[in-house]
Amino acid sequence: MLRAVRINVSGLVQGVGFRYCTVLSAQKYHIKGYVKNEPDGSVTAVAQGEEEMLAKFITEVKRSPSPVGRVDQYHITDISPDEYTRFSVRY
């Protein structure tokens, strides 16, 4: 079943390759959507995929896909699926 979420993470998540590593994780789990930096220093990802694969992706994002990043807090909200065709970085 297709599920979509918005994940906002804070901690050491900007300037450490977090977005790039999130894209690689999304590709590994066939997740569609995007990731972007927020003005407050957090990072937001909008992700959708099959429930099992999305759960694995969320687990990686909560741990920080970047080896030098660190997630201190996260907030996950279910959202309606959209027509994403890939996972990308938004600016």
PyMOL Python script that loads the backbone (N, CA, C, O; Angstrom):
from pymol import cmd

cmd.read_pdbstr("""\
ATOM      1  N   MET A   1       0.844  -1.182   0.000  1.00  0.00           N
ATOM      2  CA  MET A   1       0.000   0.000   0.000  1.00  0.00           C
ATOM      3  C   MET A   1       0.887   1.243   0.000  1.00  0.00           C
ATOM      4  O   MET A   1       1.873   1.310   0.734  1.00  0.00           O
ATOM      5  N   LEU A   2       0.537   2.208  -0.813  1.00  0.00           N
ATOM      6  CA  LEU A   2       1.297   3.444  -0.931  1.00  0.00           C
ATOM      7  C   LEU A   2       1.016   4.354   0.263  1.00  0.00           C
ATOM      8  O   LEU A   2      -0.133   4.554   0.655  1.00  0.00           O
ATOM      9  N   ARG A   3       2.097   4.902   0.833  1.00  0.00           N
ATOM     10  CA  ARG A   3       1.995   5.815   1.975  1.00  0.00           C
ATOM     11  C   ARG A   3       2.914   6.997   1.713  1.00  0.00           C
ATOM     12  O   ARG A   3       3.965   6.848   1.090  1.00  0.00           O
ATOM     13  N   ALA A   4       2.516   8.171   2.188  1.00  0.00           N
ATOM     14  CA  ALA A   4       3.341   9.376   2.043  1.00  0.00           C
ATOM     15  C   ALA A   4       3.455  10.067   3.392  1.00  0.00           C
ATOM     16  O   ALA A   4       2.499  10.119   4.165  1.00  0.00           O
ATOM     17  N   VAL A   5       4.659  10.604   3.662  1.00  0.00           N
ATOM     18  CA  VAL A   5       4.913  11.293   4.925  1.00  0.00           C
ATOM     19  C   VAL A   5       5.752  12.539   4.681  1.00  0.00           C
ATOM     20  O   VAL A   5       6.452  12.659   3.676  1.00  0.00           O
ATOM     21  N   ARG A   6       5.660  13.457   5.627  1.00  0.00           N
ATOM     22  CA  ARG A   6       6.576  14.601   5.703  1.00  0.00           C
ATOM     23  C   ARG A   6       7.408  14.371   6.960  1.00  0.00           C
ATOM     24  O   ARG A   6       6.865  14.190   8.050  1.00  0.00           O
ATOM     25  N   ILE A   7       8.724  14.381   6.799  1.00  0.00           N
ATOM     26  CA  ILE A   7       9.645  14.168   7.913  1.00  0.00           C
ATOM     27  C   ILE A   7      10.463  15.438   8.082  1.00  0.00           C
ATOM     28  O   ILE A   7      11.096  15.904   7.135  1.00  0.00           O
ATOM     29  N   ASN A   8      10.451  15.994   9.277  1.00  0.00           N
ATOM     30  CA  ASN A   8      11.304  17.144   9.566  1.00  0.00           C
ATOM     31  C   ASN A   8      12.292  16.710  10.636  1.00  0.00           C
ATOM     32  O   ASN A   8      11.896  16.210  11.689  1.00  0.00           O
ATOM     33  N   VAL A   9      13.585  16.902  10.363  1.00  0.00           N
ATOM     34  CA  VAL A   9      14.624  16.508  11.306  1.00  0.00           C
ATOM     35  C   VAL A   9      15.468  17.720  11.666  1.00  0.00           C
ATOM     36  O   VAL A   9      15.686  18.611  10.845  1.00  0.00           O
ATOM     37  N   SER A  10      15.940  17.739  12.911  1.00  0.00           N
ATOM     38  CA  SER A  10      16.841  18.796  13.347  1.00  0.00           C
ATOM     39  C   SER A  10      18.016  18.165  14.074  1.00  0.00           C
ATOM     40  O   SER A  10      17.952  17.022  14.525  1.00  0.00           O
ATOM     41  N   GLY A  11      19.070  18.924  14.175  1.00  0.00           N
ATOM     42  CA  GLY A  11      20.318  18.453  14.774  1.00  0.00           C
ATOM     43  C   GLY A  11      21.446  18.942  13.879  1.00  0.00           C
ATOM     44  O   GLY A  11      21.406  20.075  13.400  1.00  0.00           O
ATOM     45  N   LEU A  12      22.440  18.114  13.648  1.00  0.00           N
ATOM     46  CA  LEU A  12      23.524  18.440  12.726  1.00  0.00           C
ATOM     47  C   LEU A  12      23.133  17.863  11.366  1.00  0.00           C
ATOM     48  O   LEU A  12      23.589  16.784  10.986  1.00  0.00           O
ATOM     49  N   VAL A  13      22.282  18.594  10.636  1.00  0.00           N
ATOM     50  CA  VAL A  13      21.693  18.062   9.400  1.00  0.00           C
ATOM     51  C   VAL A  13      21.920  18.957   8.182  1.00  0.00           C
ATOM     52  O   VAL A  13      21.530  18.589   7.074  1.00  0.00           O
ATOM     53  N   GLN A  14      22.534  20.109   8.363  1.00  0.00           N
ATOM     54  CA  GLN A  14      22.866  20.952   7.215  1.00  0.00           C
ATOM     55  C   GLN A  14      24.376  21.096   7.136  1.00  0.00           C
ATOM     56  O   GLN A  14      25.055  21.251   8.151  1.00  0.00           O
ATOM     57  N   GLY A  15      24.895  21.041   5.906  1.00  0.00           N
ATOM     58  CA  GLY A  15      26.323  21.185   5.692  1.00  0.00           C
ATOM     59  C   GLY A  15      27.119  19.914   5.946  1.00  0.00           C
ATOM     60  O   GLY A  15      28.343  19.966   6.067  1.00  0.00           O
ATOM     61  N   VAL A  16      26.441  18.770   6.029  1.00  0.00           N
ATOM     62  CA  VAL A  16      27.118  17.506   6.318  1.00  0.00           C
ATOM     63  C   VAL A  16      26.773  16.413   5.305  1.00  0.00           C
ATOM     64  O   VAL A  16      27.033  15.236   5.553  1.00  0.00           O
ATOM     65  N   GLY A  17      26.188  16.793   4.166  1.00  0.00           N
ATOM     66  CA  GLY A  17      25.810  15.815   3.148  1.00  0.00           C
ATOM     67  C   GLY A  17      24.519  15.083   3.453  1.00  0.00           C
ATOM     68  O   GLY A  17      24.241  14.043   2.856  1.00  0.00           O
ATOM     69  N   PHE A  18      23.729  15.605   4.368  1.00  0.00           N
ATOM     70  CA  PHE A  18      22.496  14.940   4.779  1.00  0.00           C
ATOM     71  C   PHE A  18      21.539  14.771   3.600  1.00  0.00           C
ATOM     72  O   PHE A  18      20.996  13.686   3.393  1.00  0.00           O
ATOM     73  N   ARG A  19      21.332  15.836   2.829  1.00  0.00           N
ATOM     74  CA  ARG A  19      20.387  15.740   1.705  1.00  0.00           C
ATOM     75  C   ARG A  19      20.872  14.737   0.665  1.00  0.00           C
ATOM     76  O   ARG A  19      20.090  13.920   0.179  1.00  0.00           O
ATOM     77  N   TYR A  20      22.146  14.795   0.325  1.00  0.00           N
ATOM     78  CA  TYR A  20      22.705  13.864  -0.669  1.00  0.00           C
ATOM     79  C   TYR A  20      22.523  12.414  -0.203  1.00  0.00           C
ATOM     80  O   TYR A  20      22.083  11.562  -0.974  1.00  0.00           O
ATOM     81  N   CYS A  21      22.859  12.145   1.044  1.00  0.00           N
ATOM     82  CA  CYS A  21      22.720  10.789   1.573  1.00  0.00           C
ATOM     83  C   CYS A  21      21.256  10.361   1.656  1.00  0.00           C
ATOM     84  O   CYS A  21      20.945   9.179   1.509  1.00  0.00           O
ATOM     85  N   THR A  22      20.353  11.323   1.892  1.00  0.00           N
ATOM     86  CA  THR A  22      18.924  11.021   1.908  1.00  0.00           C
ATOM     87  C   THR A  22      18.453  10.600   0.518  1.00  0.00           C
ATOM     88  O   THR A  22      17.644   9.682   0.387  1.00  0.00           O
ATOM     89  N   VAL A  23      18.955  11.264  -0.512  1.00  0.00           N
ATOM     90  CA  VAL A  23      18.636  10.868  -1.893  1.00  0.00           C
ATOM     91  C   VAL A  23      19.100   9.438  -2.148  1.00  0.00           C
ATOM     92  O   VAL A  23      18.361   8.645  -2.732  1.00  0.00           O
ATOM     93  N   LEU A  24      20.307   9.101  -1.722  1.00  0.00           N
ATOM     94  CA  LEU A  24      20.815   7.733  -1.920  1.00  0.00           C
ATOM     95  C   LEU A  24      19.941   6.714  -1.189  1.00  0.00           C
ATOM     96  O   LEU A  24      19.660   5.644  -1.729  1.00  0.00           O
ATOM     97  N   SER A  25      19.513   7.030   0.025  1.00  0.00           N
ATOM     98  CA  SER A  25      18.616   6.131   0.761  1.00  0.00           C
ATOM     99  C   SER A  25      17.289   5.978   0.038  1.00  0.00           C
ATOM    100  O   SER A  25      16.750   4.875  -0.056  1.00  0.00           O
ATOM    101  N   ALA A  26      16.765   7.077  -0.468  1.00  0.00           N
ATOM    102  CA  ALA A  26      15.492   7.027  -1.196  1.00  0.00           C
ATOM    103  C   ALA A  26      15.617   6.142  -2.433  1.00  0.00           C
ATOM    104  O   ALA A  26      14.712   5.363  -2.732  1.00  0.00           O
ATOM    105  N   GLN A  27      16.713   6.255  -3.140  1.00  0.00           N
ATOM    106  CA  GLN A  27      16.920   5.424  -4.326  1.00  0.00           C
ATOM    107  C   GLN A  27      16.990   3.948  -3.944  1.00  0.00           C
ATOM    108  O   GLN A  27      16.444   3.093  -4.642  1.00  0.00           O
ATOM    109  N   LYS A  28      17.660   3.656  -2.840  1.00  0.00           N
ATOM    110  CA  LYS A  28      17.805   2.270  -2.382  1.00  0.00           C
ATOM    111  C   LYS A  28      16.441   1.637  -2.091  1.00  0.00           C
ATOM    112  O   LYS A  28      16.231   0.453  -2.354  1.00  0.00           O
ATOM    113  N   TYR A  29      15.519   2.435  -1.548  1.00  0.00           N
ATOM    114  CA  TYR A  29      14.209   1.909  -1.152  1.00  0.00           C
ATOM    115  C   TYR A  29      13.081   2.281  -2.123  1.00  0.00           C
ATOM    116  O   TYR A  29      11.907   2.083  -1.812  1.00  0.00           O
ATOM    117  N   HIS A  30      13.431   2.814  -3.287  1.00  0.00           N
ATOM    118  CA  HIS A  30      12.448   3.162  -4.324  1.00  0.00           C
ATOM    119  C   HIS A  30      11.417   4.169  -3.813  1.00  0.00           C
ATOM    120  O   HIS A  30      10.219   4.034  -4.065  1.00  0.00           O
ATOM    121  N   ILE A  31      11.903   5.178  -3.090  1.00  0.00           N
ATOM    122  CA  ILE A  31      11.056   6.218  -2.526  1.00  0.00           C
ATOM    123  C   ILE A  31      11.033   7.407  -3.474  1.00  0.00           C
ATOM    124  O   ILE A  31      12.055   7.749  -4.069  1.00  0.00           O
ATOM    125  N   LYS A  32       9.897   8.026  -3.615  1.00  0.00           N
ATOM    126  CA  LYS A  32       9.725   9.222  -4.443  1.00  0.00           C
ATOM    127  C   LYS A  32       9.457  10.418  -3.535  1.00  0.00           C
ATOM    128  O   LYS A  32       8.950  10.258  -2.424  1.00  0.00           O
ATOM    129  N   GLY A  33       9.801  11.625  -4.014  1.00  0.00           N
ATOM    130  CA  GLY A  33       9.543  12.834  -3.247  1.00  0.00           C
ATOM    131  C   GLY A  33      10.706  13.789  -3.337  1.00  0.00           C
ATOM    132  O   GLY A  33      11.319  13.936  -4.395  1.00  0.00           O
ATOM    133  N   TYR A  34      11.015  14.446  -2.221  1.00  0.00           N
ATOM    134  CA  TYR A  34      12.115  15.411  -2.228  1.00  0.00           C
ATOM    135  C   TYR A  34      12.617  15.664  -0.808  1.00  0.00           C
ATOM    136  O   TYR A  34      11.982  15.291   0.178  1.00  0.00           O
ATOM    137  N   VAL A  35      13.781  16.313  -0.741  1.00  0.00           N
ATOM    138  CA  VAL A  35      14.375  16.726   0.524  1.00  0.00           C
ATOM    139  C   VAL A  35      14.862  18.158   0.355  1.00  0.00           C
ATOM    140  O   VAL A  35      15.342  18.530  -0.715  1.00  0.00           O
ATOM    141  N   LYS A  36      14.739  18.969   1.414  1.00  0.00           N
ATOM    142  CA  LYS A  36      15.191  20.357   1.314  1.00  0.00           C
ATOM    143  C   LYS A  36      15.611  20.889   2.679  1.00  0.00           C
ATOM    144  O   LYS A  36      15.108  20.458   3.717  1.00  0.00           O
ATOM    145  N   ASN A  37      16.554  21.845   2.650  1.00  0.00           N
ATOM    146  CA  ASN A  37      16.950  22.554   3.854  1.00  0.00           C
ATOM    147  C   ASN A  37      15.882  23.574   4.208  1.00  0.00           C
ATOM    148  O   ASN A  37      15.243  24.152   3.329  1.00  0.00           O
ATOM    149  N   GLU A  38      15.696  23.788   5.502  1.00  0.00           N
ATOM    150  CA  GLU A  38      14.773  24.798   5.988  1.00  0.00           C
ATOM    151  C   GLU A  38      15.568  25.969   6.560  1.00  0.00           C
ATOM    152  O   GLU A  38      16.699  25.781   7.009  1.00  0.00           O
ATOM    153  N   PRO A  39      14.994  27.182   6.550  1.00  0.00           N
ATOM    154  CA  PRO A  39      15.694  28.362   7.080  1.00  0.00           C
ATOM    155  C   PRO A  39      16.095  28.238   8.557  1.00  0.00           C
ATOM    156  O   PRO A  39      17.051  28.880   8.992  1.00  0.00           O
ATOM    157  N   ASP A  40      15.372  27.417   9.328  1.00  0.00           N
ATOM    158  CA  ASP A  40      15.679  27.279  10.761  1.00  0.00           C
ATOM    159  C   ASP A  40      16.803  26.290  11.051  1.00  0.00           C
ATOM    160  O   ASP A  40      17.110  26.029  12.214  1.00  0.00           O
ATOM    161  N   GLY A  41      17.430  25.727   9.992  1.00  0.00           N
ATOM    162  CA  GLY A  41      18.531  24.782  10.177  1.00  0.00           C
ATOM    163  C   GLY A  41      18.105  23.324  10.143  1.00  0.00           C
ATOM    164  O   GLY A  41      18.950  22.431  10.194  1.00  0.00           O
ATOM    165  N   SER A  42      16.809  23.075  10.058  1.00  0.00           N
ATOM    166  CA  SER A  42      16.324  21.697   9.965  1.00  0.00           C
ATOM    167  C   SER A  42      16.281  21.269   8.498  1.00  0.00           C
ATOM    168  O   SER A  42      16.559  22.062   7.598  1.00  0.00           O
ATOM    169  N   VAL A  43      15.932  20.012   8.276  1.00  0.00           N
ATOM    170  CA  VAL A  43      15.764  19.465   6.933  1.00  0.00           C
ATOM    171  C   VAL A  43      14.400  18.795   6.881  1.00  0.00           C
ATOM    172  O   VAL A  43      14.002  18.096   7.813  1.00  0.00           O
ATOM    173  N   THR A  44      13.688  19.014   5.782  1.00  0.00           N
ATOM    174  CA  THR A  44      12.390  18.377   5.560  1.00  0.00           C
ATOM    175  C   THR A  44      12.473  17.451   4.356  1.00  0.00           C
ATOM    176  O   THR A  44      13.024  17.811   3.315  1.00  0.00           O
ATOM    177  N   ALA A  45      11.920  16.257   4.511  1.00  0.00           N
ATOM    178  CA  ALA A  45      11.788  15.317   3.398  1.00  0.00           C
ATOM    179  C   ALA A  45      10.318  14.980   3.232  1.00  0.00           C
ATOM    180  O   ALA A  45       9.618  14.714   4.209  1.00  0.00           O
ATOM    181  N   VAL A  46       9.859  14.992   2.000  1.00  0.00           N
ATOM    182  CA  VAL A  46       8.536  14.483   1.658  1.00  0.00           C
ATOM    183  C   VAL A  46       8.800  13.185   0.913  1.00  0.00           C
ATOM    184  O   VAL A  46       9.465  13.175  -0.123  1.00  0.00           O
ATOM    185  N   ALA A  47       8.272  12.089   1.449  1.00  0.00           N
ATOM    186  CA  ALA A  47       8.613  10.776   0.919  1.00  0.00           C
ATOM    187  C   ALA A  47       7.370   9.923   0.763  1.00  0.00           C
ATOM    188  O   ALA A  47       6.480   9.934   1.612  1.00  0.00           O
ATOM    189  N   GLN A  48       7.322   9.181  -0.339  1.00  0.00           N
ATOM    190  CA  GLN A  48       6.223   8.253  -0.526  1.00  0.00           C
ATOM    191  C   GLN A  48       6.736   6.986  -1.184  1.00  0.00           C
ATOM    192  O   GLN A  48       7.654   7.001  -2.004  1.00  0.00           O
ATOM    193  N   GLY A  49       6.111   5.902  -0.796  1.00  0.00           N
ATOM    194  CA  GLY A  49       6.488   4.604  -1.335  1.00  0.00           C
ATOM    195  C   GLY A  49       5.654   3.520  -0.694  1.00  0.00           C
ATOM    196  O   GLY A  49       4.735   3.789   0.080  1.00  0.00           O
ATOM    197  N   GLU A  50       5.991   2.293  -1.030  1.00  0.00           N
ATOM    198  CA  GLU A  50       5.301   1.165  -0.419  1.00  0.00           C
ATOM    199  C   GLU A  50       5.620   1.145   1.073  1.00  0.00           C
ATOM    200  O   GLU A  50       6.744   1.445   1.476  1.00  0.00           O
ATOM    201  N   GLU A  51       4.652   0.800   1.870  1.00  0.00           N
ATOM    202  CA  GLU A  51       4.734   0.897   3.332  1.00  0.00           C
ATOM    203  C   GLU A  51       6.020   0.291   3.905  1.00  0.00           C
ATOM    204  O   GLU A  51       6.690   0.932   4.714  1.00  0.00           O
ATOM    205  N   GLU A  52       6.368  -0.919   3.503  1.00  0.00           N
ATOM    206  CA  GLU A  52       7.550  -1.599   4.056  1.00  0.00           C
ATOM    207  C   GLU A  52       8.838  -0.847   3.704  1.00  0.00           C
ATOM    208  O   GLU A  52       9.701  -0.656   4.561  1.00  0.00           O
ATOM    209  N   MET A  53       8.963  -0.429   2.465  1.00  0.00           N
ATOM    210  CA  MET A  53      10.165   0.297   2.033  1.00  0.00           C
ATOM    211  C   MET A  53      10.219   1.683   2.675  1.00  0.00           C
ATOM    212  O   MET A  53      11.295   2.152   3.045  1.00  0.00           O
ATOM    213  N   LEU A  54       9.075   2.333   2.807  1.00  0.00           N
ATOM    214  CA  LEU A  54       9.031   3.646   3.434  1.00  0.00           C
ATOM    215  C   LEU A  54       9.459   3.548   4.899  1.00  0.00           C
ATOM    216  O   LEU A  54      10.147   4.437   5.401  1.00  0.00           O
ATOM    217  N   ALA A  55       9.065   2.495   5.576  1.00  0.00           N
ATOM    218  CA  ALA A  55       9.461   2.303   6.982  1.00  0.00           C
ATOM    219  C   ALA A  55      10.982   2.185   7.094  1.00  0.00           C
ATOM    220  O   ALA A  55      11.574   2.745   8.017  1.00  0.00           O
ATOM    221  N   LYS A  56      11.615   1.471   6.175  1.00  0.00           N
ATOM    222  CA  LYS A  56      13.076   1.342   6.190  1.00  0.00           C
ATOM    223  C   LYS A  56      13.746   2.686   5.919  1.00  0.00           C
ATOM    224  O   LYS A  56      14.742   3.032   6.555  1.00  0.00           O
ATOM    225  N   PHE A  57      13.195   3.438   4.972  1.00  0.00           N
ATOM    226  CA  PHE A  57      13.720   4.765   4.660  1.00  0.00           C
ATOM    227  C   PHE A  57      13.613   5.685   5.876  1.00  0.00           C
ATOM    228  O   PHE A  57      14.569   6.382   6.216  1.00  0.00           O
ATOM    229  N   ILE A  58      12.464   5.686   6.524  1.00  0.00           N
ATOM    230  CA  ILE A  58      12.257   6.527   7.706  1.00  0.00           C
ATOM    231  C   ILE A  58      13.267   6.171   8.796  1.00  0.00           C
ATOM    232  O   ILE A  58      13.823   7.061   9.439  1.00  0.00           O
ATOM    233  N   THR A  59      13.502   4.903   9.003  1.00  0.00           N
ATOM    234  CA  THR A  59      14.482   4.473  10.010  1.00  0.00           C
ATOM    235  C   THR A  59      15.854   5.052   9.705  1.00  0.00           C
ATOM    236  O   THR A  59      16.531   5.531  10.614  1.00  0.00           O
ATOM    237  N   GLU A  60      16.282   5.019   8.443  1.00  0.00           N
ATOM    238  CA  GLU A  60      17.581   5.585   8.074  1.00  0.00           C
ATOM    239  C   GLU A  60      17.628   7.089   8.276  1.00  0.00           C
ATOM    240  O   GLU A  60      18.626   7.621   8.762  1.00  0.00           O
ATOM    241  N   VAL A  61      16.560   7.776   7.908  1.00  0.00           N
ATOM    242  CA  VAL A  61      16.536   9.235   8.063  1.00  0.00           C
ATOM    243  C   VAL A  61      16.581   9.608   9.545  1.00  0.00           C
ATOM    244  O   VAL A  61      17.264  10.563   9.914  1.00  0.00           O
ATOM    245  N   LYS A  62      15.876   8.883  10.390  1.00  0.00           N
ATOM    246  CA  LYS A  62      15.881   9.181  11.821  1.00  0.00           C
ATOM    247  C   LYS A  62      17.260   8.976  12.438  1.00  0.00           C
ATOM    248  O   LYS A  62      17.594   9.640  13.419  1.00  0.00           O
ATOM    249  N   ARG A  63      18.061   8.079  11.890  1.00  0.00           N
ATOM    250  CA  ARG A  63      19.415   7.825  12.387  1.00  0.00           C
ATOM    251  C   ARG A  63      20.451   8.729  11.733  1.00  0.00           C
ATOM    252  O   ARG A  63      21.592   8.783  12.192  1.00  0.00           O
ATOM    253  N   SER A  64      20.086   9.428  10.688  1.00  0.00           N
ATOM    254  CA  SER A  64      20.940  10.262   9.833  1.00  0.00           C
ATOM    255  C   SER A  64      21.640   9.400   8.797  1.00  0.00           C
ATOM    256  O   SER A  64      22.533   8.620   9.128  1.00  0.00           O
ATOM    257  N   PRO A  65      21.230   9.543   7.534  1.00  0.00           N
ATOM    258  CA  PRO A  65      21.898   8.794   6.473  1.00  0.00           C
ATOM    259  C   PRO A  65      23.328   9.282   6.239  1.00  0.00           C
ATOM    260  O   PRO A  65      24.136   8.564   5.650  1.00  0.00           O
ATOM    261  N   SER A  66      23.646  10.490   6.693  1.00  0.00           N
ATOM    262  CA  SER A  66      24.990  11.039   6.572  1.00  0.00           C
ATOM    263  C   SER A  66      25.855  10.519   7.720  1.00  0.00           C
ATOM    264  O   SER A  66      25.454  10.618   8.880  1.00  0.00           O
ATOM    265  N   PRO A  67      27.025   9.970   7.424  1.00  0.00           N
ATOM    266  CA  PRO A  67      27.863   9.440   8.501  1.00  0.00           C
ATOM    267  C   PRO A  67      28.360  10.514   9.478  1.00  0.00           C
ATOM    268  O   PRO A  67      28.732  10.191  10.606  1.00  0.00           O
ATOM    269  N   VAL A  68      28.369  11.775   9.062  1.00  0.00           N
ATOM    270  CA  VAL A  68      28.822  12.844   9.967  1.00  0.00           C
ATOM    271  C   VAL A  68      27.656  13.672  10.501  1.00  0.00           C
ATOM    272  O   VAL A  68      27.865  14.576  11.310  1.00  0.00           O
ATOM    273  N   GLY A  69      26.442  13.378  10.065  1.00  0.00           N
ATOM    274  CA  GLY A  69      25.270  14.093  10.556  1.00  0.00           C
ATOM    275  C   GLY A  69      24.773  13.499  11.857  1.00  0.00           C
ATOM    276  O   GLY A  69      25.212  12.435  12.294  1.00  0.00           O
ATOM    277  N   ARG A  70      23.830  14.231  12.468  1.00  0.00           N
ATOM    278  CA  ARG A  70      23.245  13.764  13.725  1.00  0.00           C
ATOM    279  C   ARG A  70      21.811  14.300  13.813  1.00  0.00           C
ATOM    280  O   ARG A  70      21.583  15.503  13.686  1.00  0.00           O
ATOM    281  N   VAL A  71      20.871  13.419  14.025  1.00  0.00           N
ATOM    282  CA  VAL A  71      19.475  13.817  14.203  1.00  0.00           C
ATOM    283  C   VAL A  71      19.183  13.844  15.697  1.00  0.00           C
ATOM    284  O   VAL A  71      19.297  12.827  16.382  1.00  0.00           O
ATOM    285  N   ASP A  72      18.806  15.019  16.192  1.00  0.00           N
ATOM    286  CA  ASP A  72      18.443  15.170  17.601  1.00  0.00           C
ATOM    287  C   ASP A  72      16.934  15.044  17.807  1.00  0.00           C
ATOM    288  O   ASP A  72      16.483  14.494  18.811  1.00  0.00           O
ATOM    289  N   GLN A  73      16.163  15.553  16.858  1.00  0.00           N
ATOM    290  CA  GLN A  73      14.702  15.499  16.944  1.00  0.00           C
ATOM    291  C   GLN A  73      14.135  15.245  15.561  1.00  0.00           C
ATOM    292  O   GLN A  73      14.738  15.612  14.553  1.00  0.00           O
ATOM    293  N   TYR A  74      12.976  14.616  15.521  1.00  0.00           N
ATOM    294  CA  TYR A  74      12.279  14.417  14.258  1.00  0.00           C
ATOM    295  C   TYR A  74      10.780  14.464  14.499  1.00  0.00           C
ATOM    296  O   TYR A  74      10.289  14.172  15.589  1.00  0.00           O
ATOM    297  N   HIS A  75      10.075  14.838  13.451  1.00  0.00           N
ATOM    298  CA  HIS A  75       8.612  14.884  13.498  1.00  0.00           C
ATOM    299  C   HIS A  75       8.107  14.313  12.176  1.00  0.00           C
ATOM    300  O   HIS A  75       8.533  14.754  11.108  1.00  0.00           O
ATOM    301  N   ILE A  76       7.214  13.347  12.238  1.00  0.00           N
ATOM    302  CA  ILE A  76       6.694  12.675  11.047  1.00  0.00           C
ATOM    303  C   ILE A  76       5.193  12.893  10.977  1.00  0.00           C
ATOM    304  O   ILE A  76       4.474  12.659  11.949  1.00  0.00           O
ATOM    305  N   THR A  77       4.723  13.348   9.810  1.00  0.00           N
ATOM    306  CA  THR A  77       3.304  13.592   9.582  1.00  0.00           C
ATOM    307  C   THR A  77       2.867  12.827   8.335  1.00  0.00           C
ATOM    308  O   THR A  77       3.524  12.911   7.297  1.00  0.00           O
ATOM    309  N   ASP A  78       1.778  12.093   8.425  1.00  0.00           N
ATOM    310  CA  ASP A  78       1.219  11.447   7.238  1.00  0.00           C
ATOM    311  C   ASP A  78       0.586  12.510   6.352  1.00  0.00           C
ATOM    312  O   ASP A  78      -0.085  13.418   6.842  1.00  0.00           O
ATOM    313  N   ILE A  79       0.803  12.392   5.047  1.00  0.00           N
ATOM    314  CA  ILE A  79       0.229  13.310   4.066  1.00  0.00           C
ATOM    315  C   ILE A  79      -0.368  12.501   2.926  1.00  0.00           C
ATOM    316  O   ILE A  79      -0.179  11.286   2.856  1.00  0.00           O
ATOM    317  N   SER A  80      -1.085  13.168   2.038  1.00  0.00           N
ATOM    318  CA  SER A  80      -1.663  12.495   0.882  1.00  0.00           C
ATOM    319  C   SER A  80      -0.588  12.235  -0.169  1.00  0.00           C
ATOM    320  O   SER A  80       0.243  13.107  -0.425  1.00  0.00           O
ATOM    321  N   PRO A  81      -0.589  11.047  -0.782  1.00  0.00           N
ATOM    322  CA  PRO A  81       0.370  10.773  -1.854  1.00  0.00           C
ATOM    323  C   PRO A  81       0.199  11.753  -3.006  1.00  0.00           C
ATOM    324  O   PRO A  81      -0.891  12.276  -3.236  1.00  0.00           O
ATOM    325  N   ASP A  82       1.286  11.991  -3.723  1.00  0.00           N
ATOM    326  CA  ASP A  82       1.281  12.898  -4.861  1.00  0.00           C
ATOM    327  C   ASP A  82       1.843  12.160  -6.076  1.00  0.00           C
ATOM    328  O   ASP A  82       2.090  10.956  -6.013  1.00  0.00           O
ATOM    329  N   GLU A  83       2.039  12.863  -7.153  1.00  0.00           N
ATOM    330  CA  GLU A  83       2.496  12.262  -8.411  1.00  0.00           C
ATOM    331  C   GLU A  83       4.005  12.398  -8.609  1.00  0.00           C
ATOM    332  O   GLU A  83       4.438  12.737  -9.711  1.00  0.00           O
ATOM    333  N   TYR A  84       4.817  12.148  -7.589  1.00  0.00           N
ATOM    334  CA  TYR A  84       6.266  12.246  -7.740  1.00  0.00           C
ATOM    335  C   TYR A  84       6.775  11.121  -8.630  1.00  0.00           C
ATOM    336  O   TYR A  84       6.279   9.995  -8.573  1.00  0.00           O
ATOM    337  N   THR A  85       7.768  11.437  -9.452  1.00  0.00           N
ATOM    338  CA  THR A  85       8.343  10.428 -10.340  1.00  0.00           C
ATOM    339  C   THR A  85       9.748  10.014  -9.919  1.00  0.00           C
ATOM    340  O   THR A  85      10.293   9.029 -10.418  1.00  0.00           O
ATOM    341  N   ARG A  86      10.329  10.778  -8.992  1.00  0.00           N
ATOM    342  CA  ARG A  86      11.676  10.478  -8.501  1.00  0.00           C
ATOM    343  C   ARG A  86      11.863  11.157  -7.160  1.00  0.00           C
ATOM    344  O   ARG A  86      10.946  11.806  -6.657  1.00  0.00           O
ATOM    345  N   PHE A  87      13.051  11.013  -6.571  1.00  0.00           N
ATOM    346  CA  PHE A  87      13.376  11.690  -5.323  1.00  0.00           C
ATOM    347  C   PHE A  87      14.489  12.673  -5.637  1.00  0.00           C
ATOM    348  O   PHE A  87      15.495  12.303  -6.243  1.00  0.00           O
ATOM    349  N   SER A  88      14.314  13.926  -5.228  1.00  0.00           N
ATOM    350  CA  SER A  88      15.275  14.968  -5.598  1.00  0.00           C
ATOM    351  C   SER A  88      15.535  15.927  -4.440  1.00  0.00           C
ATOM    352  O   SER A  88      14.840  15.916  -3.424  1.00  0.00           O
ATOM    353  N   VAL A  89      16.551  16.749  -4.629  1.00  0.00           N
ATOM    354  CA  VAL A  89      16.858  17.825  -3.692  1.00  0.00           C
ATOM    355  C   VAL A  89      16.156  19.072  -4.188  1.00  0.00           C
ATOM    356  O   VAL A  89      16.259  19.424  -5.363  1.00  0.00           O
ATOM    357  N   ARG A  90      15.448  19.737  -3.300  1.00  0.00           N
ATOM    358  CA  ARG A  90      14.830  21.033  -3.635  1.00  0.00           C
ATOM    359  C   ARG A  90      15.600  22.134  -2.943  1.00  0.00           C
ATOM    360  O   ARG A  90      16.122  21.950  -1.844  1.00  0.00           O
ATOM    361  N   TYR A  91      15.666  23.268  -3.592  1.00  0.00           N
ATOM    362  CA  TYR A  91      16.409  24.424  -3.047  1.00  0.00           C
ATOM    363  C   TYR A  91      15.476  25.558  -2.706  1.00  0.00           C
ATOM    364  O   TYR A  91      15.923  26.605  -2.238  1.00  0.00           O
TER     365      TYR A  91
END
""", "prot")
cmd.dss("prot")
cmd.show_as("cartoon", "prot")
cmd.util.cbc("prot")
cmd.orient("prot")
